[in-house]
């Protein structure tokens, strides 16, 4: 860890429940690359005051997590296309007092869709209706996927998300064989109470070609393990987190990362 000095650039995260994933990812790379930066996670109940502090104190960048992703929109000066696409912010960059906001979750998902060569003709089933589901659905829409269904039990959020992007909505699981790509954007499989929950049935997994789980921790969720065991193309939440954090890092520092650097930082972050 470098000795703090007056010229050090500070980057932060703002979240109701901070984790060490981003802190370890960014600080690992600052150290490896010899950058005069430090990253610290914060929790706040005063998001307006926190954003004023970013501007007033010259904080270089901020990662924004729930429940602040929409609330900060009115507090910044400019939205990049990624944030406008889903009306949600997860990254703020301070350029000499001008706050520019982006959504690197959306960018990461769009990049993974492209990198894995997913077929726009595929039938996609997305389970979930929260903020991250919005990033997923928008990224698939912008990649040209016309046959997507939002699967969500919430009778308000589910239909609203589907209608916003021109898709259909279901409250209950459809029959197996009706989706080529299954995507989990719920806490199912996340460490804690839902750690052993499988987001889709074995029959749905068997009938799909691609299994995508946005849960970042643990990296090997029950859904990812089941998809891998079934011989499917799997895309993990750990990949999403690493890519979105890398895009944040590059905005904060101006340093482009190699895939190897991203992989090392992501592995270090998961160890903590």
KEDRENZA-657087 format. One record per residue (C-alpha): residue in one letter; x, z, y. Coordinates in steps of 0.001 Angstrom, whole numbers, plus 524288, in hexadecimal, padded with zeros to 5 digits. Layout:
BEGIN
ATOM   aa       u       w       v
ATOM    A       X       Z       Y
...
end
This chain:
BEGIN
ATOM   aa       u       w       v
ATOM    X   80000   80000   80000
ATOM    X   805F7   7FC37   80D26
ATOM    X   80802   80634   817E3
ATOM    X   7FD1D   80506   821DE
ATOM    X   80113   7FF94   82EFE
ATOM    X   7FA93   7FB99   83BA0
ATOM    X   7FAFE   7ED0F   8384F
ATOM    X   7F495   7EE7F   82AFD
ATOM    X   7E809   7E6D0   828FF
ATOM    X   7DC94   7EEBE   823D0
ATOM    X   7D21E   7E8DD   81B10
ATOM    X   7C6AF   7F0D1   81610
ATOM    X   7BAB5   7F088   80D87
ATOM    X   7AD58   7F5BA   8118E
ATOM    X   7A456   7F9F2   806AD
ATOM    X   79A71   8045B   8032A
ATOM    X   7A241   806F2   7F6C1
ATOM    X   7B07D   802A2   7F85C
ATOM    X   7B88D   7FF1D   7EC6B
ATOM    X   7C719   7FD25   7EA6E
ATOM    X   7C62A   7EEFF   7E5C7
ATOM    X   7C818   7E8A7   7F304
ATOM    X   7D187   7F312   7F7C1
ATOM    X   7DA90   7F12F   7EC29
ATOM    X   7D963   7E24A   7EC60
ATOM    X   7DD18   7E0C6   7FAAE
ATOM    X   7E787   7EB5E   7FB5D
ATOM    X   7EE16   7E62C   7EF0F
ATOM    X   7EFD4   7D8F0   7F57B
ATOM    X   7F3EF   7DE84   8029C
ATOM    X   7FEB5   7E5C0   7FB6A
ATOM    X   8029D   7DA59   7F2BB
ATOM    X   80356   7D0EB   7FE2E
ATOM    X   8098A   7DA84   807AB
ATOM    X   7FE76   7D986   81189
ATOM    X   7FCBA   7E394   81C51
ATOM    X   7EEAA   7E669   81870
ATOM    X   7E736   7F1C2   81292
ATOM    X   7D967   7F213   80CEE
ATOM    X   7D061   7FDFD   80CD4
ATOM    X   7C28B   7FFDB   807BF
ATOM    X   7B869   806D0   8101D
ATOM    X   7AA76   80B60   80EB4
ATOM    X   7A1A5   80C32   81A96
ATOM    X   793CA   80EF9   81EB0
ATOM    X   79613   80895   82BF8
ATOM    X   798A3   7FA35   82998
ATOM    X   79707   7F6A8   837F5
ATOM    X   7A144   800AE   83BC8
ATOM    X   7AA36   7FC1A   830D7
ATOM    X   7A9A2   7EDFA   83559
ATOM    X   7AC02   7F216   84369
ATOM    X   7B7E9   7F93F   83E49
ATOM    X   7BCE6   7ECE5   83797
ATOM    X   7BC59   7E5DF   8449A
ATOM    X   7C12E   7F109   84D26
ATOM    X   7CC80   7F556   84481
ATOM    X   7D15A   7E7D8   840E7
ATOM    X   7CEAF   7E98F   83269
ATOM    X   7D27C   7DC7A   82CA9
ATOM    X   7C825   7DB1A   8222E
ATOM    X   7BD26   7E1C8   81AFF
ATOM    X   7B6BE   7DFED   80DEA
ATOM    X   7A83C   7E2FD   80EBC
ATOM    X   7A05A   7E7C3   80315
ATOM    X   7927B   7EC56   800F7
ATOM    X   78A8D   7F095   8082A
ATOM    X   790ED   7EA68   81422
ATOM    X   791F8   7DBFB   810B9
ATOM    X   78634   7D7D5   818C1
ATOM    X   786EC   7E27C   82318
ATOM    X   79416   7DDBC   82843
ATOM    X   78F28   7CFFD   82B38
ATOM    X   78A15   7D3FE   8388B
ATOM    X   796C0   7DB29   83B86
ATOM    X   7A08F   7CFFB   83A13
ATOM    X   7A394   7C45B   842C5
ATOM    X   7A3A1   7B928   83905
ATOM    X   79EDB   7B633   82B45
ATOM    X   7A68B   7ACEC   822AC
ATOM    X   79E91   7A360   81A47
ATOM    X   79FFA   7AC20   80E43
ATOM    X   79925   7B769   8153D
ATOM    X   78ECD   7AEA0   81B57
ATOM    X   78B85   7A8DB   80E05
ATOM    X   78693   7B5D1   808E6
ATOM    X   7849F   7BDB3   81568
ATOM    X   78DE5   7C7FC   81033
ATOM    X   79BAA   7CC5D   813E1
ATOM    X   7A649   7D264   80B8A
ATOM    X   7B233   7CF78   81415
ATOM    X   7B514   7D17E   82282
ATOM    X   7C181   7CC74   828E2
ATOM    X   7C570   7D15C   83656
ATOM    X   7CC37   7C6C4   83E4A
ATOM    X   7D066   7CD78   84AE6
ATOM    X   7C34A   7D442   84C5B
ATOM    X   7BAE4   7C914   84770
ATOM    X   7B454   7CC95   83A96
ATOM    X   7B256   7C150   8310A
ATOM    X   7AA7F   7C3D4   824AC
ATOM    X   7AA9D   7BCF9   81783
ATOM    X   7A592   7BF0B   809BE
ATOM    X   7B06C   7BD90   7FFD6
ATOM    X   7A753   7C155   7F491
ATOM    X   7A038   7B477   7F6DF
ATOM    X   7AD2A   7AD47   7F7F5
ATOM    X   7B250   7B334   7EB4B
ATOM    X   7A620   7AFC0   7E390
ATOM    X   7A616   7A1E8   7E8F2
ATOM    X   7B473   7A08E   7E540
ATOM    X   7B201   7A56D   7D760
ATOM    X   7A6A9   79BE7   7D5A1
ATOM    X   7AFC2   790C7   7D985
ATOM    X   7BBAE   79595   7D212
ATOM    X   7B41C   79712   7C55A
ATOM    X   7ADD5   789AA   7C69C
ATOM    X   79FE1   78E92   7C568
ATOM    X   7962B   7835E   7C429
ATOM    X   78C54   78286   7CF75
ATOM    X   78258   77DA3   7C58B
ATOM    X   7832D   78A8C   7BE1F
ATOM    X   777B9   79400   7BDCE
ATOM    X   77BE8   7A0C9   7C43E
ATOM    X   775AC   7AE30   7C26C
ATOM    X   779DF   7B88F   7CC4E
ATOM    X   77612   7C6A8   7C984
ATOM    X   77561   7CEB6   7D5FC
ATOM    X   77011   7CE33   7E3D0
ATOM    X   77961   7D647   7EC39
ATOM    X   78382   7D230   7F620
ATOM    X   78D4D   7CD1E   7EC37
ATOM    X   7827A   7C54F   7E58D
ATOM    X   78059   7BE82   7F282
ATOM    X   78EA9   7BA5B   7F2A9
ATOM    X   78D9E   7B564   7E4A2
ATOM    X   78101   7ADC7   7E69F
ATOM    X   785A8   7A7C1   7F367
ATOM    X   7928E   7A395   7ED57
ATOM    X   78BA0   79CDA   7E209
ATOM    X   78236   79634   7EB71
ATOM    X   78D32   7915A   7F416
ATOM    X   79448   78C4C   7E7F9
ATOM    X   78893   7838F   7E50F
ATOM    X   781BD   78B33   7DA40
ATOM    X   77347   787B7   7DA95
ATOM    X   76E95   78F1E   7CE8B
ATOM    X   77077   79D87   7D12E
ATOM    X   76750   7A8E8   7CEB7
ATOM    X   76839   7B681   7D485
ATOM    X   7650F   7C0FE   7CA74
ATOM    X   76190   7CDB8   7D148
ATOM    X   75795   7D85A   7CED7
ATOM    X   7566C   7DBC3   7DD40
ATOM    X   749B7   7D514   7E16B
ATOM    X   74E22   7D3BC   7EF8A
ATOM    X   75CB4   7D102   7EF41
ATOM    X   75C4F   7C7D7   7E385
ATOM    X   7527B   7BDFD   7E8DE
ATOM    X   7585A   7BEEC   7F68B
ATOM    X   765F6   7BB84   7F1A0
ATOM    X   76102   7B040   7E95D
ATOM    X   758B7   7AAB0   7F461
ATOM    X   763BC   7ABC7   7FE57
ATOM    X   76C12   7A255   7F67D
ATOM    X   7614D   799F6   7F0A2
ATOM    X   76134   79F19   7E2B8
ATOM    X   757A3   7A538   7D938
ATOM    X   7560B   7B391   7D5CD
ATOM    X   752FB   7BB0E   7C971
ATOM    X   7504E   7C981   7C7AF
ATOM    X   75275   7C961   7B8F6
ATOM    X   75CDB   7C334   7B06B
ATOM    X   759C2   7B52B   7AC8C
ATOM    X   75B24   7B06A   79EA4
ATOM    X   76921   7AE68   799C9
ATOM    X   76DC5   7A076   79B23
ATOM    X   7685D   79E6A   7A8CB
ATOM    X   7755B   7A0DB   7AFDC
ATOM    X   782A9   79A76   7AE90
ATOM    X   7891D   7A403   7B7FC
ATOM    X   78574   7B273   7B829
ATOM    X   78A05   7BAB6   7C3AA
ATOM    X   788F2   7C973   7C4DC
ATOM    X   78895   7CED3   7D2B6
ATOM    X   78350   7DC67   7CF6F
ATOM    X   78A3B   7E948   7CC3A
ATOM    X   78811   7E6D3   7BDA8
ATOM    X   79534   7E884   7B702
ATOM    X   79B40   7EFAC   7C27D
ATOM    X   7A307   7FC06   7BFED
ATOM    X   799DC   807AD   7BFD1
ATOM    X   78BEE   808D1   7BAFC
ATOM    X   78AA0   7FA34   7B874
ATOM    X   79806   7F893   7B22B
ATOM    X   79302   7F45E   7A4D4
ATOM    X   7875B   7EC57   7A95C
ATOM    X   7876A   7DDF8   7A5BF
ATOM    X   781C2   7D627   7B112
ATOM    X   77CC3   7CB14   7A858
ATOM    X   7787E   7CB4A   79A36
ATOM    X   78172   7C61A   78F82
ATOM    X   777B8   7BAEF   78DD5
ATOM    X   778EA   7B6F7   79C23
ATOM    X   787AF   7B7A5   79B37
ATOM    X   787EB   7AF83   78ED1
ATOM    X   77FA2   7A4EE   79530
ATOM    X   787A0   7A449   7A1CC
ATOM    X   7942A   79CD5   7A463
ATOM    X   79929   7A5A2   7AF4E
ATOM    X   7987D   7B46A   7B0D5
ATOM    X   79B30   7B990   7BE94
ATOM    X   79B5A   7C819   7C1E2
ATOM    X   79D96   7CBF0   7D013
ATOM    X   7A02F   7DA43   7CC94
ATOM    X   7AE6B   7DC8E   7D05B
ATOM    X   7B0FE   7E999   7C9D5
ATOM    X   7B358   7EA18   7BEAE
ATOM    X   7B929   7DC77   7BD92
ATOM    X   7B470   7DB5A   7AF76
ATOM    X   7A5FB   7DE8E   7B065
ATOM    X   79D40   7DE25   7A45B
ATOM    X   79848   7D0DE   7A8F5
ATOM    X   7A5EE   7CB3C   7AA92
ATOM    X   7AA04   7D05F   79D36
ATOM    X   79DCA   7CACE   796E1
ATOM    X   79FB4   7BDA5   79D76
ATOM    X   7ADEF   7BD0F   79978
ATOM    X   7AAAD   7C0F7   78B71
ATOM    X   7A06A   7B632   78B10
ATOM    X   7AA6E   7AC10   78F67
ATOM    X   7A44A   7A995   79CAC
ATOM    X   7AAF4   7A65E   7A97A
ATOM    X   7AB43   7B38F   7B05E
ATOM    X   7ACF9   7B682   7BEDB
ATOM    X   7AF16   7C4BF   7C245
ATOM    X   7AC6C   7CD3D   7CDF9
ATOM    X   7BAD2   7D0C8   7CDD8
ATOM    X   7BDB0   7C28A   7D11C
ATOM    X   7B3AD   7C2E4   7DC18
ATOM    X   7B971   7CF56   7E1C1
ATOM    X   7C767   7CA56   7E11B
ATOM    X   7C40B   7BD7E   7E7BF
ATOM    X   7BBD0   7C389   7F26B
ATOM    X   7C65B   7CDAD   7F52C
ATOM    X   7D097   7C2F9   7F59D
ATOM    X   7C8B4   7BB6A   7FFB4
ATOM    X   7C7A9   7C7CF   807D5
ATOM    X   7D647   7CA48   806B0
ATOM    X   7D95E   7BC7C   80B27
ATOM    X   7D093   7BDE4   8170C
ATOM    X   7D684   7CAF5   81AE2
ATOM    X   7E4CC   7C73C   8190F
ATOM    X   7E567   7B864   81A21
ATOM    X   7ECE1   7B843   80D36
ATOM    X   7E7F2   7AF3A   80269
ATOM    X   7E8A2   7B56F   7F4F8
ATOM    X   7EC8E   7AF2C   7E835
ATOM    X   7E3F1   7B0EF   7DC20
ATOM    X   7EEC3   7B947   7D639
ATOM    X   7EEE4   7C275   7E1E4
ATOM    X   7E01D   7C3C6   7E159
ATOM    X   7E0B5   7C6B8   7D2CE
ATOM    X   7EB19   7D13A   7D493
ATOM    X   7E3A8   7D7D0   7DF9F
ATOM    X   7D6DA   7D755   7D808
ATOM    X   7DD36   7DD64   7CC0B
ATOM    X   7E31B   7E836   7D462
ATOM    X   7D5F0   7EABF   7DAF2
ATOM    X   7CF24   7EC4F   7CDD0
ATOM    X   7D907   7F681   7C95A
ATOM    X   7D534   8000F   7D3FA
end
